Amino acid sequence: MDVVGRNLEKRFSASKVSFWFVDMLGRGAVRLPRAGTAGQARGGAQRIGLAASVCEQVLRSQLLHHAAAAFLGESCTFAGITR
């Protein structure tokens, strides 16, 4: 994941890349920051509920979504990849 994260940061000029994994029931997600980043240094994985969240919208629509993510405290672009 670290290699893919670095490639995405470089390709899209992103300041941070995180990977989100959704539980099998679709009720929650876990955010894993790329190794060696400030997010990982702050404790690593972060769990969130999916109900009515931006993450749920992106997963269902499979469209890019750009928003200020209050739970992350910054502006984010979300892209759903389900394969």
NORSULNOR-V424461 format. One record per run of one state. SS is the DSSP state (helix for helix, strand for strand, loop for the rest). FROM is the first residue (numbers start at 1). LEN is the number of residues. If there is no record, write none. Layout:
BEGIN
<<SS,FROM,LEN> <SS,FROM,LEN>>
END
This chain:
BEGIN
<<loop,1,1> <helix,2,11> <loop,13,5> <strand,18,5> <loop,23,5> <strand,28,6> <loop,34,4> <helix,38,4> <loop,42,4> <strand,46,4> <loop,50,4> <helix,54,8> <loop,62,3> <strand,65,5> <loop,70,4> <strand,74,5> <loop,79,5>>
END
